[in-house]
Amino acid sequence: MRVNLQPAYLLHSRPWRDTSLLLELFTAEHGRLSLVGKGARRRSRGGTQAALLQPFRPLLVSFAGRAEMKQLVAVEAAGSAPRLQAERLFTGLYLNELLVRLLQRQDPQPQLFARYGDTLQQLAADAAGDACLRRFEFCLLEALGYHFDPAVDGYSGKPVTPEGWYQYQTEFGLVACARHAHTPAVLFSGRDLLAIAAGHYDGEQASAAKRLLRQALAGHLGERPLASRELFRQFRDRSQQQ
């Protein structure tokens, strides 16, 4: 099987043997793919393929093979890479790590692919970073089959009430609970949840929205920590020391 000029983004790469690369790509029609870029680091008249294979840059890739690990045949740029600087760079790395950790290989996700590209452009354009990220996280959960409605009690099916208190449970979503029976870290006010359901992910709801999506994703990520979060923590600590 050979596929030509497939829109794609590089999620992760690492050296393999002397001149090659092992690649994780997110493609428009084939989902997440693992490819071998044989000789991708070898210099030719046009430079190296590795110079094109950079995170966040829109690509057109051609690949072949019937095994799960396919071979990169050709790659070309499909546009310029969005300029992600400082904290936005680590947000982009976080998006890539989520996709590598959570997406099944060869499972097409065209809506998520479009959302990913839009999110990178919005981050580069200095749009509200928290809101961009929350929209992507909700889209990712929906693509994985784990969508939940912040405005609905997932256990009873009743609408969330502004004066109520809720906790997130992986199997149900938001579930009503007694405020005094839980620590503040796991509680969400109905007022915040209704605002989040209406698409308000920043301002007064920024903290609650971030906490909610972190809890929702944690159950699917497992115990291994995200490397992008640790890199961002180190960057923030260095910035504060300067």
ZADRENMAR-586649 format. One record per residue (C-alpha): residue number from 0; residue in three letters; x, y, z. Coordinates in steps of 0.05 Angstrom, whole numbers, plus 32768, in hexadecimal, padded with zeros to 4 digits. Example, Ala and Ser with C-alpha at 12.3 -4.5 7.8 and 13.67 -1.06 7.14 Angstrom:
2
NUBA   pos   code      x      y      z
NUBA     0    ALA   80F6   7FA6   809C
NUBA     1    SER   8111   7FEB   808F
% end
This chain:
242
NUBA   pos   code      x      y      z
NUBA     0    MET   8000   8000   8000
NUBA     1    ARG   8019   8045   7FEF
NUBA     2    VAL   7FFA   8087   8003
NUBA     3    ASN   8010   80C8   7FE1
NUBA     4    LEU   800F   8110   7FFA
NUBA     5    GLN   7FE9   8104   803A
NUBA     6    PRO   7FE0   8143   8066
NUBA     7    ALA   8005   8136   80A7
NUBA     8    TYR   8027   8153   80E4
NUBA     9    LEU   8064   8136   8107
NUBA    10    LEU   8055   8125   8150
NUBA    11    HIS   8097   8106   8164
NUBA    12    SER   80D8   80ED   8146
NUBA    13    ARG   8116   80CB   815E
NUBA    14    PRO   8157   80B4   813C
NUBA    15    TRP   815B   806D   8123
NUBA    16    ARG   819B   804D   810D
NUBA    17    ASP   81CE   807A   80EB
NUBA    18    THR   81A4   80A6   80BC
NUBA    19    SER   815B   8095   80C8
NUBA    20    LEU   8121   80AC   80F3
NUBA    21    LEU   80E7   808A   8116
NUBA    22    LEU   80AA   80B8   810D
NUBA    23    GLU   8066   80C0   812C
NUBA    24    LEU   8038   80E6   80FE
NUBA    25    PHE   7FF0   80FE   8102
NUBA    26    THR   7FD0   80FA   80BE
NUBA    27    ALA   7F8E   8114   80A2
NUBA    28    GLU   7F73   80D2   8086
NUBA    29    HIS   7F9A   809C   80AA
NUBA    30    GLY   7F9F   80B7   80F1
NUBA    31    ARG   7FDE   80AB   8119
NUBA    32    LEU   8014   8085   80F3
NUBA    33    SER   8059   806A   8104
NUBA    34    LEU   808A   8071   80CB
NUBA    35    VAL   80D4   8062   80BF
NUBA    36    GLY   80F7   809B   809C
NUBA    37    LYS   8131   8075   807D
NUBA    38    GLY   816C   80A3   806F
NUBA    39    ALA   8143   80DE   8087
NUBA    40    ARG   8180   80FD   80A9
NUBA    41    ARG   81AD   80F1   806D
NUBA    42    ARG   81BF   8132   8049
NUBA    43    SER   81B1   813A   7FFF
NUBA    44    ARG   81AE   8175   7FCF
NUBA    45    GLY   816D   818B   7FED
NUBA    46    GLY   8184   8184   8035
NUBA    47    THR   8166   814E   8061
NUBA    48    GLN   811F   8135   806B
NUBA    49    ALA   812B   8141   80B5
NUBA    50    ALA   812D   818C   80A7
NUBA    51    LEU   80E4   8187   808F
NUBA    52    LEU   80CE   8156   80C5
NUBA    53    GLN   80C3   8188   80FC
NUBA    54    PRO   8089   818C   812E
NUBA    55    PHE   804D   81B8   811D
NUBA    56    ARG   8060   81C2   80D3
NUBA    57    PRO   8029   81AC   80A2
NUBA    58    LEU   8044   8175   8077
NUBA    59    LEU   8032   814A   803B
NUBA    60    VAL   804E   8104   8044
NUBA    61    SER   8050   80C7   8018
NUBA    62    PHE   8059   8083   8038
NUBA    63    ALA   8055   8039   8027
NUBA    64    GLY   8050   7FF6   8049
NUBA    65    ARG   801F   7FC4   8064
NUBA    66    ALA   803C   7FBB   80AA
NUBA    67    GLU   802A   7FE7   80E4
NUBA    68    MET   806E   800A   80DD
NUBA    69    LYS   806D   8028   8097
NUBA    70    GLN   80A4   804A   8070
NUBA    71    LEU   80A7   8093   805F
NUBA    72    VAL   80B0   809B   8014
NUBA    73    ALA   80AF   80E7   800D
NUBA    74    VAL   809E   8126   8034
NUBA    75    GLU   8093   816E   8021
NUBA    76    ALA   807C   81AC   8046
NUBA    77    ALA   8033   81BF   803F
NUBA    78    GLY   803B   8203   8060
NUBA    79    SER   8066   8227   8093
NUBA    80    ALA   8069   8211   80DB
NUBA    81    PRO   8042   823D   810C
NUBA    82    ARG   8070   8264   813A
NUBA    83    LEU   8064   8249   817F
NUBA    84    GLN   808E   826E   81B2
NUBA    85    ALA   8099   8268   81FD
NUBA    86    GLU   805D   8248   821F
NUBA    87    ARG   8039   823C   81DD
NUBA    88    LEU   8072   820E   81C7
NUBA    89    PHE   8066   81E2   8203
NUBA    90    THR   801C   81E2   81F6
NUBA    91    GLY   802A   81C8   81B0
NUBA    92    LEU   8057   8192   81CC
NUBA    93    TYR   8020   8180   81FD
NUBA    94    LEU   7FEE   8177   81C3
NUBA    95    ASN   8020   814A   819F
NUBA    96    GLU   802C   811F   81DD
NUBA    97    LEU   7FE1   8116   81E8
NUBA    98    LEU   7FD8   80FD   81A1
NUBA    99    VAL   8013   80CD   81A6
NUBA   100    ARG   7FFB   80B2   81E9
NUBA   101    LEU   7FB1   80AD   81DB
NUBA   102    LEU   7FA4   80A1   8191
NUBA   103    GLN   7FA2   805B   8175
NUBA   104    ARG   7FCB   8051   8137
NUBA   105    GLN   7FA8   8052   80F3
NUBA   106    ASP   7F67   806C   8110
NUBA   107    PRO   7F51   80A7   80E4
NUBA   108    GLN   7F3C   80E5   810B
NUBA   109    PRO   7F2F   811B   80D6
NUBA   110    GLN   7F0A   814B   8105
NUBA   111    LEU   7F41   8146   813A
NUBA   112    PHE   7F76   8150   8103
NUBA   113    ALA   7F53   8191   80EE
NUBA   114    ARG   7F4C   81A8   8136
NUBA   115    TYR   7F96   819A   8142
NUBA   116    GLY   7FAB   81C6   8107
NUBA   117    ASP   7F7A   81FD   811C
NUBA   118    THR   7F95   81FB   8163
NUBA   119    LEU   7FDD   8204   814D
NUBA   120    GLN   7FCA   8240   8122
NUBA   121    GLN   7FA2   825F   815B
NUBA   122    LEU   7FDB   8256   818C
NUBA   123    ALA   800B   8276   815B
NUBA   124    ALA   7FDB   82B0   8151
NUBA   125    ASP   7FDC   82BE   819C
NUBA   126    ALA   7F94   82A9   81A6
NUBA   127    ALA   7F7D   8298   81EC
NUBA   128    GLY   7FA9   825C   81FB
NUBA   129    ASP   7F7F   823D   8231
NUBA   130    ALA   7F40   823E   8207
NUBA   131    CYS   7F64   8221   81CA
NUBA   132    LEU   7F80   81E9   81F4
NUBA   133    ARG   7F3E   81D8   8216
NUBA   134    ARG   7F19   81D4   81D3
NUBA   135    PHE   7F4E   81A4   81B9
NUBA   136    GLU   7F4B   8179   81F7
NUBA   137    PHE   7EFF   8173   81F2
NUBA   138    CYS   7F06   8161   81A8
NUBA   139    LEU   7F3A   812C   81B9
NUBA   140    LEU   7F0E   810C   81EE
NUBA   141    GLU   7ED4   810A   81BC
NUBA   142    ALA   7F00   80EA   8187
NUBA   143    LEU   7F15   80B5   81BA
NUBA   144    GLY   7ECD   80A6   81CC
NUBA   145    TYR   7ED1   80C5   8211
NUBA   146    HIS   7EA6   8103   8206
NUBA   147    PHE   7E7E   811E   8240
NUBA   148    ASP   7E50   815A   8247
NUBA   149    PRO   7E63   8189   8280
NUBA   150    ALA   7E1A   81A1   8284
NUBA   151    VAL   7DFE   815B   8293
NUBA   152    ASP   7E05   812E   82D0
NUBA   153    GLY   7E21   80F0   82AE
NUBA   154    TYR   7E04   80C1   82E2
NUBA   155    SER   7DBD   80DA   82EA
NUBA   156    GLY   7DB5   80FC   82A6
NUBA   157    LYS   7D9B   813A   82C8
NUBA   158    PRO   7DB2   8180   82B4
NUBA   159    VAL   7DEA   819E   82DE
NUBA   160    THR   7DCF   81D4   830D
NUBA   161    PRO   7DF5   8215   831A
NUBA   162    GLU   7DF3   820B   8366
NUBA   163    GLY   7E08   81C1   8363
NUBA   164    TRP   7E4C   81A1   836D
NUBA   165    TYR   7E69   816A   8342
NUBA   166    GLN   7EA5   813D   833A
NUBA   167    TYR   7EC2   811C   82FC
NUBA   168    GLN   7EBD   80D1   82F5
NUBA   169    THR   7EDD   80AE   82B9
NUBA   170    GLU   7EA2   8080   82AC
NUBA   171    PHE   7E6B   80B5   82B1
NUBA   172    GLY   7E88   80FB   82AA
NUBA   173    LEU   7E6E   812E   82DC
NUBA   174    VAL   7E48   8111   8317
NUBA   175    ALA   7E23   8138   834D
NUBA   176    CYS   7E43   8132   8393
NUBA   177    ALA   7E41   8152   83D8
NUBA   178    ARG   7E72   818C   83DD
NUBA   179    HIS   7E87   817B   8424
NUBA   180    ALA   7E99   8133   8411
NUBA   181    HIS   7ED1   8143   83E1
NUBA   182    THR   7F10   816E   83DD
NUBA   183    PRO   7F0D   81AE   83B3
NUBA   184    ALA   7F3F   8190   8381
NUBA   185    VAL   7F0A   815F   8367
NUBA   186    LEU   7ECD   818C   836C
NUBA   187    PHE   7EAD   81B6   8335
NUBA   188    SER   7E76   81E8   833F
NUBA   189    GLY   7E39   81E2   8313
NUBA   190    ARG   7E41   822B   8300
NUBA   191    ASP   7E88   821F   82E5
NUBA   192    LEU   7E72   81E0   82C0
NUBA   193    LEU   7E38   8203   829D
NUBA   194    ALA   7E68   823A   8287
NUBA   195    ILE   7E99   8206   826D
NUBA   196    ALA   7E61   81E2   8248
NUBA   197    ALA   7E52   8225   8226
NUBA   198    GLY   7E9A   822A   820E
NUBA   199    HIS   7EB7   8258   8243
NUBA   200    TYR   7EFC   823B   8251
NUBA   201    ASP   7F21   8279   8268
NUBA   202    GLY   7F15   82B2   8299
NUBA   203    GLU   7EF2   829B   82D9
NUBA   204    GLN   7EEA   8254   82BE
NUBA   205    ALA   7F32   824B   82A7
NUBA   206    SER   7F49   8226   82E5
NUBA   207    ALA   7F0C   81F8   82E9
NUBA   208    ALA   7F0F   81E8   829E
NUBA   209    LYS   7F59   81D6   82A2
NUBA   210    ARG   7F4E   81AB   82DF
NUBA   211    LEU   7F12   8188   82C0
NUBA   212    LEU   7F36   8176   827F
NUBA   213    ARG   7F74   8160   82A5
NUBA   214    GLN   7F4A   8130   82CE
NUBA   215    ALA   7F24   8117   8291
NUBA   216    LEU   7F65   8108   826B
NUBA   217    ALA   7F8B   80EB   82A7
NUBA   218    GLY   7F61   80AB   82A8
NUBA   219    HIS   7F76   809C   8260
NUBA   220    LEU   7FBF   80B1   8264
NUBA   221    GLY   7FD1   8082   829D
NUBA   222    GLU   8004   808F   82D3
NUBA   223    ARG   8040   80A2   82A7
NUBA   224    PRO   8048   80EE   82AB
NUBA   225    LEU   8047   811A   826E
NUBA   226    ALA   808D   812F   8259
NUBA   227    SER   8073   8170   823B
NUBA   228    ARG   8058   8186   827F
NUBA   229    GLU   809B   817A   82A0
NUBA   230    LEU   80BF   81A1   8269
NUBA   231    PHE   808E   81DB   8273
NUBA   232    ARG   8099   81D9   82BE
NUBA   233    GLN   80E4   81DD   82B4
NUBA   234    PHE   80DC   8217   8283
NUBA   235    ARG   80AF   823C   82B3
NUBA   236    ASP   80DF   8232   82ED
NUBA   237    ARG   811A   824C   82C4
NUBA   238    SER   80F1   8289   82AD
NUBA   239    GLN   80E0   829A   82F5
NUBA   240    GLN   8129   8296   830A
NUBA   241    GLN   813F   82C7   82D4
% end
